[in-house]
Amino acid sequence: MENPFAQETKPTSAWLWQVFTGVGLVVLLGLHFVANHFVAKGGLRDFSEVVAYLRNPVILCLEVLFLFCVTTHALLGVRAIFLDFGLSEPAERRLNQILKLAGVLTIGYGLGVTWIVIR
Amino acid sequence: MSKLDYRKLSRASRWLDVRNRKLGMWAYALNRITGIGLVIYLYMHLFVLSLLLRGPTAWDSFVALARSPYFLALDVILLAGILIHGLNGLRIALTGFGIGVGAQRALFTTLMVISAIALWVAALKIFRV
């Protein structure tokens, strides 16, 4: 079977992070989706239910872990797509910096919204 | 200034042209396309969550809108992307570690059938049929 992924030279730390966060997402996204869209009455939680849900410490830890995994996985995926287009080394370094900044901002934004909602 | 790697550029440009491609190329293209869609959705989702900062009225109005059939149809499309990307991703992870490399075609086909069944069940649940 033709497998374009097999053309990669060797596993990199980025690829391993992609895999580990991906496996984590299978579990965490499953929990997030079921808890928020299947268990919740009407498929979505209203404001008071969201606050009560996020104030549960176990749920909060799982949602923060989910935020970290989904952001890391997504931005590493974006990086992989850009690398497919054959960037030069300086461009790759610049891309890495931009994506790290985007990751910090995304996770910071998510944590900030969560903190404001549950405080 | 370094030049583009034209071999890689050529490979990337083949994503959307799956004519006469083997199953592996379809799997590759599906992974990339669903991935791009899910990244776009992630940031839309985070943007929508900012409604929580505007209090119960703003959030509950959105929830009422999101329970409409059009939004529920978008949920089914989202779920399709998640299932395809997630299960195809598991195949990529397994084969990346050298597991099931010889059975990739069967693995991909099986996982996509599981995706289709799970999507069908979830769609019925979403629309409360």
gemmi code that builds the backbone of each chain (N, CA, C; Angstrom):
import gemmi

chains = {
    "A": [
        ("MET", (0.851, -1.197, 0.000), (0.000, 0.000, 0.000), (0.882, 1.242, 0.000)),
        ("GLU", (0.633, 2.119, -0.939), (1.398, 3.365, -1.020), (1.168, 4.181, 0.250)),
        ("ASN", (2.221, 4.559, 0.901), (2.083, 5.308, 2.151), (3.015, 6.509, 2.136)),
        ("PRO", (2.500, 7.693, 1.800), (3.366, 8.872, 1.718), (4.057, 9.175, 3.036)),
        ("PHE", (3.426, 8.784, 4.184), (4.055, 9.047, 5.470), (5.360, 8.262, 5.596)),
        ("ALA", (5.437, 7.131, 4.914), (6.622, 6.283, 5.008), (7.832, 6.945, 4.366)),
        ("GLN", (7.589, 8.043, 3.616), (8.713, 8.720, 2.975), (9.494, 9.596, 3.957)),
        ("GLU", (8.917, 9.778, 5.167), (9.647, 10.542, 6.167), (10.911, 9.777, 6.533)),
        ("THR", (11.968, 10.513, 6.883), (13.250, 9.863, 7.128), (13.289, 9.077, 8.440)),
        ("LYS", (13.024, 9.745, 9.551), (13.046, 9.052, 10.841), (12.090, 9.767, 11.795)),
        ("PRO", (11.635, 9.032, 12.835), (10.735, 9.681, 13.781), (11.431, 10.847, 14.467)),
        ("THR", (10.779, 11.981, 14.536), (11.336, 13.144, 15.212), (10.559, 13.358, 16.505)),
        ("SER", (11.091, 14.220, 17.371), (10.359, 14.479, 18.613), (9.001, 15.093, 18.299)),
        ("ALA", (8.942, 15.921, 17.238), (7.656, 16.523, 16.854), (6.653, 15.435, 16.473)),
        ("TRP", (7.143, 14.446, 15.714), (6.244, 13.351, 15.289), (5.772, 12.557, 16.499)),
        ("LEU", (6.681, 12.304, 17.443), (6.301, 11.549, 18.644), (5.284, 12.326, 19.487)),
        ("TRP", (5.495, 13.647, 19.607), (4.512, 14.468, 20.318), (3.163, 14.414, 19.615)),
        ("GLN", (3.221, 14.438, 18.292), (1.992, 14.366, 17.490), (1.239, 13.072, 17.794)),
        ("VAL", (1.997, 11.978, 17.881), (1.379, 10.677, 18.149), (0.825, 10.630, 19.577)),
        ("PHE", (1.642, 11.045, 20.561), (1.193, 10.942, 21.958), (-0.017, 11.837, 22.233)),
        ("THR", (0.020, 13.064, 21.704), (-1.137, 13.946, 21.917), (-2.345, 13.417, 21.131)),
        ("GLY", (-2.081, 12.791, 19.998), (-3.169, 12.216, 19.192), (-3.859, 11.082, 19.932)),
        ("VAL", (-3.055, 10.207, 20.535), (-3.631, 9.095, 21.307), (-4.386, 9.662, 22.517)),
        ("GLY", (-3.786, 10.673, 23.156), (-4.463, 11.324, 24.284), (-5.798, 11.915, 23.847)),
        ("LEU", (-5.807, 12.482, 22.646), (-7.031, 13.116, 22.148), (-8.150, 12.114, 21.893)),
        ("VAL", (-7.766, 10.913, 21.463), (-8.799, 9.900, 21.217), (-9.613, 9.698, 22.500)),
        ("VAL", (-8.906, 9.668, 23.634), (-9.583, 9.485, 24.926), (-10.251, 10.788, 25.381)),
        ("LEU", (-9.460, 11.877, 25.390), (-9.962, 13.140, 25.951), (-11.067, 13.768, 25.105)),
        ("LEU", (-10.910, 13.694, 23.787), (-11.948, 14.246, 22.918), (-13.217, 13.418, 23.020)),
        ("GLY", (-13.027, 12.101, 23.150), (-14.183, 11.215, 23.338), (-14.956, 11.629, 24.588)),
        ("LEU", (-14.229, 11.812, 25.705), (-14.861, 12.204, 26.966), (-15.530, 13.578, 26.827)),
        ("HIS", (-14.795, 14.532, 26.208), (-15.291, 15.900, 26.034), (-16.584, 15.893, 25.204)),
        ("PHE", (-16.567, 15.140, 24.124), (-17.706, 15.119, 23.208), (-18.917, 14.465, 23.876)),
        ("VAL", (-18.680, 13.319, 24.540), (-19.791, 12.604, 25.186), (-20.356, 13.451, 26.329)),
        ("ALA", (-19.448, 14.010, 27.168), (-19.901, 14.780, 28.337), (-20.654, 16.037, 27.934)),
        ("ASN", (-20.208, 16.692, 26.870), (-20.802, 17.982, 26.506), (-21.932, 17.891, 25.497)),
        ("HIS", (-21.969, 16.820, 24.732), (-22.969, 16.777, 23.663), (-23.917, 15.588, 23.715)),
        ("PHE", (-23.563, 14.560, 24.488), (-24.470, 13.406, 24.560), (-25.102, 13.269, 25.941)),
        ("VAL", (-24.299, 13.526, 27.003), (-24.845, 13.429, 28.358), (-25.680, 14.671, 28.668)),
        ("ALA", (-25.174, 15.852, 28.230), (-25.872, 17.103, 28.535), (-27.274, 17.104, 27.931)),
        ("LYS", (-28.225, 17.612, 28.738), (-29.620, 17.676, 28.283), (-29.721, 18.590, 27.054)),
        ("GLY", (-30.331, 18.113, 25.997), (-30.491, 18.919, 24.784), (-29.220, 19.023, 23.957)),
        ("GLY", (-28.186, 18.280, 24.332), (-26.950, 18.247, 23.543), (-25.964, 19.352, 23.841)),
        ("LEU", (-26.348, 20.324, 24.662), (-25.435, 21.414, 25.041), (-25.788, 21.897, 26.447)),
        ("ARG", (-24.800, 22.385, 27.163), (-25.044, 22.884, 28.522), (-25.368, 24.380, 28.478)),
        ("ASP", (-26.334, 24.794, 29.324), (-26.571, 26.235, 29.422), (-25.504, 26.837, 30.345)),
        ("PHE", (-25.538, 28.153, 30.527), (-24.455, 28.846, 31.220), (-24.196, 28.280, 32.616)),
        ("SER", (-25.260, 28.131, 33.401), (-25.076, 27.654, 34.781), (-24.534, 26.229, 34.793)),
        ("GLU", (-24.949, 25.425, 33.833), (-24.439, 24.041, 33.759), (-22.964, 24.020, 33.369)),
        ("VAL", (-22.548, 24.921, 32.465), (-21.138, 24.992, 32.071), (-20.278, 25.347, 33.279)),
        ("VAL", (-20.747, 26.339, 34.063), (-19.989, 26.777, 35.246), (-19.868, 25.628, 36.245)),
        ("ALA", (-20.989, 24.955, 36.514), (-20.974, 23.841, 37.475), (-20.065, 22.719, 36.972)),
        ("TYR", (-20.134, 22.453, 35.670), (-19.312, 21.398, 35.052), (-17.828, 21.708, 35.223)),
        ("LEU", (-17.440, 22.941, 34.928), (-16.013, 23.300, 34.985), (-15.501, 23.458, 36.415)),
        ("ARG", (-16.409, 23.640, 37.375), (-15.976, 23.776, 38.774), (-15.666, 22.424, 39.410)),
        ("ASN", (-16.010, 21.341, 38.709), (-15.629, 20.009, 39.193), (-14.126, 19.844, 38.935)),
        ("PRO", (-13.310, 19.646, 40.003), (-11.845, 19.607, 39.823), (-11.353, 18.531, 38.842)),
        ("VAL", (-12.015, 17.382, 38.860), (-11.588, 16.298, 37.944), (-11.852, 16.718, 36.501)),
        ("ILE", (-13.054, 17.251, 36.274), (-13.424, 17.718, 34.921), (-12.473, 18.820, 34.477)),
        ("LEU", (-12.184, 19.742, 35.397), (-11.309, 20.874, 35.065), (-9.936, 20.368, 34.606)),
        ("CYS", (-9.375, 19.401, 35.359), (-8.059, 18.840, 34.976), (-8.130, 18.190, 33.596)),
        ("LEU", (-9.205, 17.429, 33.360), (-9.342, 16.748, 32.064), (-9.495, 17.758, 30.921)),
        ("GLU", (-10.257, 18.830, 31.162), (-10.474, 19.832, 30.110), (-9.184, 20.621, 29.826)),
        ("VAL", (-8.405, 20.901, 30.881), (-7.127, 21.611, 30.680), (-6.153, 20.712, 29.914)),
        ("LEU", (-6.121, 19.431, 30.282), (-5.273, 18.477, 29.564), (-5.719, 18.364, 28.102)),
        ("PHE", (-7.019, 18.377, 27.906), (-7.584, 18.331, 26.558), (-7.151, 19.559, 25.748)),
        ("LEU", (-7.222, 20.729, 26.394), (-6.804, 21.969, 25.724), (-5.334, 21.892, 25.297)),
        ("PHE", (-4.488, 21.389, 26.206), (-3.065, 21.265, 25.894), (-2.850, 20.280, 24.729)),
        ("CYS", (-3.497, 19.123, 24.824), (-3.303, 18.100, 23.783), (-3.825, 18.569, 22.423)),
        ("VAL", (-5.022, 19.167, 22.408), (-5.624, 19.538, 21.122), (-4.831, 20.674, 20.460)),
        ("THR", (-4.345, 21.615, 21.280), (-3.582, 22.727, 20.711), (-2.238, 22.230, 20.165)),
        ("THR", (-1.562, 21.409, 20.957), (-0.266, 20.868, 20.520), (-0.427, 20.047, 19.246)),
        ("HIS", (-1.420, 19.162, 19.257), (-1.639, 18.287, 18.102), (-1.992, 19.100, 16.854)),
        ("ALA", (-2.857, 20.093, 17.042), (-3.300, 20.903, 15.900), (-2.122, 21.683, 15.300)),
        ("LEU", (-1.326, 22.320, 16.161), (-0.251, 23.160, 15.633), (0.893, 22.319, 15.058)),
        ("LEU", (1.125, 21.140, 15.640), (2.119, 20.245, 15.027), (1.626, 19.751, 13.664)),
        ("GLY", (0.319, 19.583, 13.556), (-0.269, 19.190, 12.273), (-0.100, 20.290, 11.228)),
        ("VAL", (-0.324, 21.522, 11.652), (-0.134, 22.669, 10.748), (1.331, 22.716, 10.301)),
        ("ARG", (2.227, 22.484, 11.262), (3.670, 22.484, 10.943), (3.993, 21.412, 9.901)),
        ("ALA", (3.432, 20.224, 10.118), (3.711, 19.117, 9.184), (3.238, 19.458, 7.776)),
        ("ILE", (2.090, 20.133, 7.696), (1.559, 20.503, 6.378), (2.480, 21.529, 5.709)),
        ("PHE", (2.915, 22.527, 6.474), (3.829, 23.526, 5.901), (5.141, 22.866, 5.462)),
        ("LEU", (5.627, 21.916, 6.268), (6.893, 21.252, 5.920), (6.758, 20.436, 4.639)),
        ("ASP", (5.526, 19.984, 4.378), (5.278, 19.253, 3.123), (5.633, 20.096, 1.907)),
        ("PHE", (5.540, 21.420, 2.086), (5.801, 22.299, 0.955), (7.270, 22.675, 0.828)),
        ("GLY", (8.120, 21.998, 1.598), (9.553, 22.150, 1.417), (10.097, 23.514, 1.808)),
        ("LEU", (9.944, 23.884, 3.082), (10.448, 25.183, 3.537), (11.962, 25.159, 3.691)),
        ("SER", (12.569, 26.314, 3.531), (14.001, 26.437, 3.801), (14.202, 26.366, 5.317)),
        ("GLU", (15.455, 26.151, 5.748), (15.717, 26.049, 7.190), (15.345, 27.318, 7.954)),
        ("PRO", (15.721, 28.518, 7.436), (15.309, 29.734, 8.165), (13.783, 29.860, 8.243)),
        ("ALA", (13.109, 29.498, 7.144), (11.643, 29.589, 7.146), (11.050, 28.600, 8.144)),
        ("GLU", (11.675, 27.432, 8.251), (11.192, 26.423, 9.201), (11.368, 26.922, 10.642)),
        ("ARG", (12.515, 27.561, 10.895), (12.749, 28.107, 12.248), (11.720, 29.182, 12.576)),
        ("ARG", (11.453, 30.047, 11.594), (10.464, 31.113, 11.793), (9.080, 30.510, 12.031)),
        ("LEU", (8.760, 29.489, 11.242), (7.462, 28.808, 11.406), (7.350, 28.227, 12.813)),
        ("ASN", (8.408, 27.573, 13.281), (8.395, 26.991, 14.629), (8.133, 28.058, 15.691)),
        ("GLN", (8.780, 29.226, 15.509), (8.589, 30.318, 16.486), (7.139, 30.798, 16.468)),
        ("ILE", (6.601, 30.968, 15.264), (5.221, 31.458, 15.141), (4.236, 30.468, 15.763)),
        ("LEU", (4.475, 29.174, 15.490), (3.544, 28.168, 16.016), (3.658, 28.024, 17.531)),
        ("LYS", (4.876, 28.178, 18.062), (5.022, 28.138, 19.525), (4.264, 29.309, 20.158)),
        ("LEU", (4.400, 30.475, 19.542), (3.690, 31.645, 20.051), (2.173, 31.422, 19.962)),
        ("ALA", (1.732, 30.880, 18.825), (0.298, 30.606, 18.654), (-0.182, 29.619, 19.717)),
        ("GLY", (0.640, 28.615, 20.016), (0.280, 27.623, 21.032), (0.150, 28.249, 22.402)),
        ("VAL", (1.120, 29.083, 22.766), (1.087, 29.743, 24.077), (-0.144, 30.643, 24.175)),
        ("LEU", (-0.416, 31.390, 23.102), (-1.576, 32.289, 23.110), (-2.891, 31.504, 23.186)),
        ("THR", (-2.947, 30.405, 22.441), (-4.182, 29.606, 22.425), (-4.453, 28.998, 23.798)),
        ("ILE", (-3.417, 28.376, 24.382), (-3.598, 27.747, 25.696), (-3.866, 28.826, 26.755)),
        ("GLY", (-3.157, 29.939, 26.647), (-3.381, 31.045, 27.583), (-4.807, 31.570, 27.492)),
        ("TYR", (-5.298, 31.713, 26.263), (-6.671, 32.173, 26.046), (-7.668, 31.191, 26.672)),
        ("GLY", (-7.464, 29.903, 26.416), (-8.368, 28.872, 26.951), (-8.372, 28.865, 28.467)),
        ("LEU", (-7.176, 28.951, 29.060), (-7.079, 28.965, 30.520), (-7.720, 30.234, 31.077)),
        ("GLY", (-7.497, 31.360, 30.382), (-8.065, 32.629, 30.834), (-9.587, 32.594, 30.844)),
        ("VAL", (-10.178, 32.105, 29.744), (-11.644, 32.020, 29.664), (-12.170, 31.107, 30.774)),
        ("THR", (-11.489, 29.966, 30.952), (-11.929, 29.008, 31.978), (-11.878, 29.651, 33.370)),
        ("TRP", (-10.759, 30.343, 33.655), (-10.596, 30.967, 34.971), (-11.683, 32.009, 35.226)),
        ("ILE", (-11.956, 32.839, 34.232), (-12.973, 33.885, 34.406), (-14.360, 33.261, 34.640)),
        ("VAL", (-14.614, 32.157, 33.953), (-15.934, 31.518, 34.077), (-16.122, 30.863, 35.447)),
        ("ILE", (-15.070, 30.223, 35.970), (-15.274, 29.444, 37.212), (-14.976, 30.229, 38.493)),
        ("ARG", (-14.356, 31.394, 38.371), (-13.934, 32.074, 39.620), (-15.150, 32.564, 40.415)),
    ],
    "B": [
        ("MET", (19.783, 32.802, -0.122), (18.488, 32.316, 0.356), (18.249, 30.899, -0.168)),
        ("SER", (17.804, 30.022, 0.763), (17.564, 28.630, 0.367), (16.376, 28.535, -0.575)),
        ("LYS", (16.458, 27.550, -1.448), (15.361, 27.364, -2.388), (14.358, 26.372, -1.815)),
        ("LEU", (13.164, 26.384, -2.398), (12.163, 25.406, -2.011), (12.627, 24.022, -2.434)),
        ("ASP", (12.193, 23.011, -1.679), (12.481, 21.635, -2.055), (11.378, 21.203, -3.027)),
        ("TYR", (11.702, 21.200, -4.304), (10.669, 20.961, -5.318), (10.127, 19.539, -5.292)),
        ("ARG", (10.942, 18.602, -4.763), (10.449, 17.221, -4.654), (9.293, 17.181, -3.643)),
        ("LYS", (9.509, 17.854, -2.497), (8.466, 17.905, -1.461), (7.268, 18.713, -1.945)),
        ("LEU", (7.554, 19.813, -2.629), (6.478, 20.671, -3.118), (5.592, 19.889, -4.086)),
        ("SER", (6.235, 19.108, -4.919), (5.500, 18.298, -5.879), (4.633, 17.266, -5.155)),
        ("ARG", (5.217, 16.665, -4.094), (4.481, 15.662, -3.328), (3.257, 16.288, -2.663)),
        ("ALA", (3.455, 17.476, -2.068), (2.354, 18.142, -1.375), (1.253, 18.554, -2.350)),
        ("SER", (1.665, 18.936, -3.555), (0.680, 19.420, -4.524), (-0.225, 18.294, -5.026)),
        ("ARG", (0.140, 17.045, -4.698), (-0.667, 15.918, -5.172), (-1.836, 15.583, -4.244)),
        ("TRP", (-1.927, 16.255, -3.101), (-2.976, 15.927, -2.134), (-4.359, 15.802, -2.734)),
        ("LEU", (-4.729, 16.878, -3.426), (-6.115, 16.952, -3.864), (-6.353, 16.215, -5.168)),
        ("ASP", (-5.286, 15.791, -5.807), (-5.439, 15.053, -7.056), (-5.299, 13.565, -6.744)),
        ("VAL", (-6.437, 12.962, -6.407), (-6.390, 11.548, -6.009), (-6.773, 10.616, -7.165)),
        ("ARG", (-6.836, 11.183, -8.395), (-7.150, 10.343, -9.554), (-6.070, 9.288, -9.729)),
        ("ASN", (-6.506, 8.074, -9.948), (-5.602, 6.943, -10.190), (-4.609, 6.707, -9.040)),
        ("ARG", (-4.970, 7.185, -7.871), (-4.090, 6.978, -6.729), (-4.470, 5.696, -6.004)),
        ("LYS", (-3.494, 5.154, -5.316), (-3.773, 3.976, -4.515), (-4.420, 4.410, -3.201)),
        ("LEU", (-4.877, 3.415, -2.444), (-5.610, 3.691, -1.207), (-4.787, 4.538, -0.232)),
        ("GLY", (-3.478, 4.313, -0.206), (-2.606, 5.047, 0.712), (-2.654, 6.547, 0.479)),
        ("MET", (-2.762, 6.940, -0.796), (-2.815, 8.373, -1.109), (-4.141, 8.972, -0.675)),
        ("TRP", (-5.221, 8.175, -0.811), (-6.522, 8.631, -0.316), (-6.454, 8.825, 1.200)),
        ("ALA", (-5.826, 7.865, 1.887), (-5.709, 7.941, 3.353), (-4.918, 9.185, 3.744)),
        ("TYR", (-3.839, 9.439, 3.008), (-2.976, 10.600, 3.277), (-3.741, 11.903, 3.068)),
        ("ALA", (-4.439, 11.989, 1.934), (-5.199, 13.204, 1.615), (-6.321, 13.422, 2.638)),
        ("LEU", (-6.996, 12.318, 3.008), (-8.072, 12.419, 3.997), (-7.547, 12.948, 5.320)),
        ("ASN", (-6.378, 12.449, 5.726), (-5.782, 12.873, 6.996), (-5.481, 14.362, 6.984)),
        ("ARG", (-4.884, 14.837, 5.893), (-4.522, 16.249, 5.794), (-5.761, 17.146, 5.715)),
        ("ILE", (-6.719, 16.758, 4.877), (-7.893, 17.605, 4.667), (-8.755, 17.676, 5.930)),
        ("THR", (-8.989, 16.527, 6.572), (-9.780, 16.551, 7.813), (-9.012, 17.318, 8.896)),
        ("GLY", (-7.694, 17.189, 8.897), (-6.873, 17.907, 9.875), (-7.017, 19.409, 9.724)),
        ("ILE", (-6.955, 19.900, 8.497), (-7.110, 21.346, 8.256), (-8.499, 21.803, 8.715)),
        ("GLY", (-9.512, 21.010, 8.381), (-10.879, 21.350, 8.796), (-11.008, 21.411, 10.313)),
        ("LEU", (-10.372, 20.469, 10.989), (-10.485, 20.424, 12.455), (-9.717, 21.569, 13.124)),
        ("VAL", (-8.606, 21.996, 12.518), (-7.880, 23.153, 13.077), (-8.750, 24.408, 12.953)),
        ("ILE", (-9.391, 24.570, 11.791), (-10.285, 25.720, 11.603), (-11.422, 25.665, 12.632)),
        ("TYR", (-11.990, 24.457, 12.794), (-13.081, 24.303, 13.759), (-12.607, 24.625, 15.183)),
        ("LEU", (-11.396, 24.162, 15.546), (-10.866, 24.400, 16.899), (-10.878, 25.887, 17.230)),
        ("TYR", (-10.398, 26.706, 16.283), (-10.325, 28.141, 16.565), (-11.712, 28.797, 16.537)),
        ("MET", (-12.614, 28.276, 15.702), (-13.997, 28.764, 15.731), (-14.634, 28.434, 17.079)),
        ("HIS", (-14.371, 27.233, 17.562), (-14.923, 26.765, 18.837), (-14.410, 27.643, 19.985)),
        ("LEU", (-13.109, 27.922, 19.979), (-12.529, 28.770, 21.026), (-13.122, 30.175, 20.967)),
        ("PHE", (-13.356, 30.659, 19.753), (-13.960, 31.987, 19.590), (-15.376, 31.997, 20.175)),
        ("VAL", (-16.144, 30.942, 19.875), (-17.524, 30.852, 20.378), (-17.532, 30.794, 21.910)),
        ("LEU", (-16.532, 30.113, 22.493), (-16.475, 29.996, 23.953), (-16.307, 31.365, 24.626)),
        ("SER", (-15.818, 32.349, 23.863), (-15.674, 33.685, 24.445), (-17.045, 34.276, 24.804)),
        ("LEU", (-18.130, 33.702, 24.239), (-19.481, 34.152, 24.605), (-19.751, 33.931, 26.085)),
        ("LEU", (-19.047, 32.939, 26.673), (-19.219, 32.677, 28.108), (-18.830, 33.908, 28.928)),
        ("LEU", (-17.891, 34.699, 28.384), (-17.432, 35.880, 29.116), (-18.479, 36.985, 29.123)),
        ("ARG", (-19.458, 36.866, 28.207), (-20.503, 37.901, 28.123), (-21.737, 37.531, 28.936)),
        ("GLY", (-21.638, 36.431, 29.686), (-22.696, 36.095, 30.632), (-23.748, 35.142, 30.101)),
        ("PRO", (-24.711, 34.795, 30.964), (-25.723, 33.783, 30.641), (-26.565, 34.120, 29.410)),
        ("THR", (-26.928, 35.378, 29.242), (-27.815, 35.720, 28.120), (-27.155, 35.408, 26.784)),
        ("ALA", (-25.902, 35.857, 26.630), (-25.188, 35.639, 25.363), (-24.984, 34.146, 25.111)),
        ("TRP", (-24.557, 33.417, 26.155), (-24.276, 31.984, 25.969), (-25.561, 31.201, 25.697)),
        ("ASP", (-26.595, 31.465, 26.506), (-27.831, 30.685, 26.357), (-28.532, 30.978, 25.020)),
        ("SER", (-28.347, 32.193, 24.505), (-28.902, 32.498, 23.170), (-28.198, 31.666, 22.107)),
        ("PHE", (-26.868, 31.565, 22.264), (-26.119, 30.751, 21.303), (-26.530, 29.279, 21.398)),
        ("VAL", (-26.714, 28.793, 22.629), (-27.099, 27.387, 22.830), (-28.437, 27.108, 22.137)),
        ("ALA", (-29.363, 28.059, 22.263), (-30.670, 27.874, 21.601), (-30.489, 27.779, 20.085)),
        ("LEU", (-29.611, 28.635, 19.547), (-29.342, 28.609, 18.101), (-28.652, 27.292, 17.708)),
        ("ALA", (-27.725, 26.844, 18.557), (-26.943, 25.641, 18.246), (-27.776, 24.368, 18.307)),
        ("ARG", (-28.969, 24.461, 18.884), (-29.834, 23.278, 18.938), (-30.728, 23.170, 17.701)),
        ("SER", (-30.564, 24.119, 16.750), (-31.372, 24.075, 15.530), (-30.858, 22.965, 14.619)),
        ("PRO", (-31.737, 22.440, 13.751), (-31.326, 21.326, 12.876), (-30.115, 21.645, 11.999)),
        ("TYR", (-29.969, 22.905, 11.564), (-28.827, 23.254, 10.701), (-27.513, 23.089, 11.466)),
        ("PHE", (-27.524, 23.547, 12.733), (-26.318, 23.391, 13.543), (-26.043, 21.920, 13.834)),
        ("LEU", (-27.119, 21.153, 14.067), (-26.934, 19.730, 14.354), (-26.326, 19.013, 13.142)),
        ("ALA", (-26.711, 19.462, 11.936), (-26.119, 18.881, 10.722), (-24.621, 19.181, 10.670)),
        ("LEU", (-24.243, 20.388, 11.102), (-22.812, 20.736, 11.151), (-22.081, 19.862, 12.174)),
        ("ASP", (-22.792, 19.525, 13.270), (-22.206, 18.627, 14.272), (-21.874, 17.267, 13.665)),
        ("VAL", (-22.769, 16.796, 12.795), (-22.543, 15.489, 12.171), (-21.316, 15.555, 11.250)),
        ("ILE", (-21.182, 16.672, 10.515), (-20.002, 16.850, 9.647), (-18.733, 16.899, 10.500)),
        ("LEU", (-18.807, 17.622, 11.618), (-17.662, 17.701, 12.537), (-17.291, 16.310, 13.038)),
        ("LEU", (-18.300, 15.567, 13.431), (-18.050, 14.222, 13.958), (-17.422, 13.316, 12.895)),
        ("ALA", (-17.860, 13.487, 11.647), (-17.266, 12.710, 10.551), (-15.771, 13.019, 10.454)),
        ("GLY", (-15.432, 14.312, 10.513), (-14.015, 14.708, 10.456), (-13.220, 14.126, 11.609)),
        ("ILE", (-13.804, 14.178, 12.810), (-13.114, 13.658, 14.006), (-12.881, 12.152, 13.878)),
        ("LEU", (-13.921, 11.431, 13.464), (-13.805, 9.971, 13.375), (-12.783, 9.558, 12.311)),
        ("ILE", (-12.881, 10.183, 11.138), (-11.969, 9.829, 10.047), (-10.527, 10.166, 10.441)),
        ("HIS", (-10.331, 11.396, 10.952), (-8.975, 11.832, 11.307), (-8.435, 11.017, 12.482)),
        ("GLY", (-9.288, 10.781, 13.474), (-8.834, 10.052, 14.665), (-8.462, 8.619, 14.371)),
        ("LEU", (-9.347, 7.903, 13.686), (-9.072, 6.484, 13.434), (-7.977, 6.311, 12.385)),
        ("ASN", (-7.976, 7.158, 11.365), (-6.888, 7.110, 10.378), (-5.555, 7.461, 11.054)),
        ("GLY", (-5.630, 8.391, 12.008), (-4.429, 8.783, 12.758), (-3.876, 7.630, 13.581)),
        ("LEU", (-4.784, 6.836, 14.153), (-4.329, 5.669, 14.919), (-3.562, 4.704, 14.013)),
        ("ARG", (-4.071, 4.538, 12.789), (-3.375, 3.669, 11.821), (-1.972, 4.211, 11.526)),
        ("ILE", (-1.897, 5.517, 11.336), (-0.605, 6.131, 11.030), (0.364, 5.947, 12.201)),
        ("ALA", (-0.159, 6.120, 13.434), (0.693, 5.949, 14.615), (1.187, 4.505, 14.717)),
        ("LEU", (0.274, 3.573, 14.515), (0.653, 2.152, 14.615), (1.719, 1.798, 13.581)),
        ("THR", (1.466, 2.194, 12.335), (2.416, 1.836, 11.278), (3.730, 2.603, 11.439)),
        ("GLY", (3.645, 3.804, 12.031), (4.853, 4.578, 12.303), (5.779, 3.853, 13.272)),
        ("PHE", (5.176, 3.064, 14.156), (5.968, 2.268, 15.096), (6.214, 0.856, 14.565)),
        ("GLY", (5.874, 0.647, 13.304), (6.158, -0.647, 12.667), (5.108, -1.707, 12.942)),
        ("ILE", (3.958, -1.310, 13.471), (2.896, -2.281, 13.792), (1.875, -2.300, 12.659)),
        ("GLY", (1.625, -3.475, 12.125), (0.585, -3.638, 11.112), (0.905, -3.014, 9.765)),
        ("VAL", (2.183, -2.847, 9.480), (2.575, -2.206, 8.212), (2.064, -3.018, 7.012)),
        ("GLY", (2.159, -4.326, 7.134), (1.734, -5.180, 6.018), (0.228, -5.262, 5.854)),
        ("ALA", (-0.499, -4.818, 6.867), (-1.961, -4.940, 6.814), (-2.623, -3.571, 6.749)),
        ("GLN", (-1.891, -2.589, 6.209), (-2.412, -1.212, 6.215), (-3.720, -1.059, 5.458)),
        ("ARG", (-3.789, -1.744, 4.320), (-4.999, -1.607, 3.497), (-6.224, -2.107, 4.270)),
        ("ALA", (-6.082, -3.305, 4.877), (-7.194, -3.878, 5.648), (-7.492, -3.020, 6.869)),
        ("LEU", (-6.429, -2.513, 7.501), (-6.596, -1.690, 8.695), (-7.356, -0.403, 8.359)),
        ("PHE", (-6.931, 0.244, 7.265), (-7.576, 1.497, 6.863), (-9.049, 1.250, 6.528)),
        ("THR", (-9.297, 0.202, 5.746), (-10.674, -0.105, 5.339), (-11.544, -0.397, 6.559)),
        ("THR", (-11.011, -1.208, 7.475), (-11.772, -1.570, 8.682), (-12.086, -0.323, 9.512)),
        ("LEU", (-11.066, 0.519, 9.705), (-11.269, 1.718, 10.528), (-12.265, 2.682, 9.889)),
        ("MET", (-12.256, 2.759, 8.569), (-13.213, 3.655, 7.908), (-14.633, 3.094, 7.980)),
        ("VAL", (-14.755, 1.765, 7.964), (-16.085, 1.157, 8.144), (-16.578, 1.441, 9.567)),
        ("ILE", (-15.671, 1.305, 10.547), (-16.031, 1.620, 11.941), (-16.449, 3.095, 12.046)),
        ("SER", (-15.713, 3.972, 11.356), (-16.062, 5.403, 11.351), (-17.476, 5.611, 10.831)),
        ("ALA", (-17.784, 4.939, 9.732), (-19.100, 5.121, 9.114), (-20.210, 4.634, 10.046)),
        ("ILE", (-19.979, 3.487, 10.688), (-21.007, 2.941, 11.605), (-21.177, 3.874, 12.811)),
        ("ALA", (-20.047, 4.296, 13.392), (-20.107, 5.186, 14.557), (-20.789, 6.503, 14.197)),
        ("LEU", (-20.511, 7.008, 12.979), (-21.127, 8.260, 12.546), (-22.639, 8.103, 12.409)),
        ("TRP", (-23.037, 6.974, 11.852), (-24.466, 6.711, 11.666), (-25.183, 6.664, 13.018)),
        ("VAL", (-24.600, 5.937, 13.977), (-25.197, 5.818, 15.316), (-25.256, 7.203, 15.983)),
        ("ALA", (-24.143, 7.951, 15.885), (-24.084, 9.275, 16.525), (-25.083, 10.230, 15.877)),
        ("ALA", (-25.215, 10.151, 14.543), (-26.153, 11.043, 13.843), (-27.586, 10.767, 14.301)),
        ("LEU", (-27.911, 9.487, 14.473), (-29.251, 9.135, 14.964), (-29.463, 9.712, 16.358)),
        ("LYS", (-28.404, 9.634, 17.184), (-28.514, 10.148, 18.560), (-28.624, 11.683, 18.549)),
        ("ILE", (-27.815, 12.312, 17.690), (-27.839, 13.787, 17.620), (-29.231, 14.288, 17.218)),
        ("PHE", (-29.825, 13.612, 16.236), (-31.148, 14.055, 15.782), (-32.280, 13.381, 16.556)),
        ("ARG", (-31.894, 12.572, 17.579), (-32.872, 11.914, 18.457), (-33.928, 11.128, 17.666)),
        ("VAL", (-33.438, 10.374, 16.661), (-34.381, 9.584, 15.854), (-34.853, 8.398, 16.686)),
    ],
}
model = gemmi.Model(1)
for chain_id, residues in chains.items():
    chain = gemmi.Chain(chain_id)
    for i, (resn, *xyz) in enumerate(residues, 1):
        res = gemmi.Residue()
        res.name, res.seqid = resn, gemmi.SeqId(i, " ")
        for name, pos in zip(("N", "CA", "C"), xyz):
            atom = gemmi.Atom()
            atom.name, atom.element = name, gemmi.Element(name[0])
            atom.pos, atom.b_iso = gemmi.Position(*pos), 0.0
            res.add_atom(atom)
        chain.add_residue(res)
    model.add_chain(chain)
structure = gemmi.Structure()
structure.add_model(model)
structure.setup_entities()
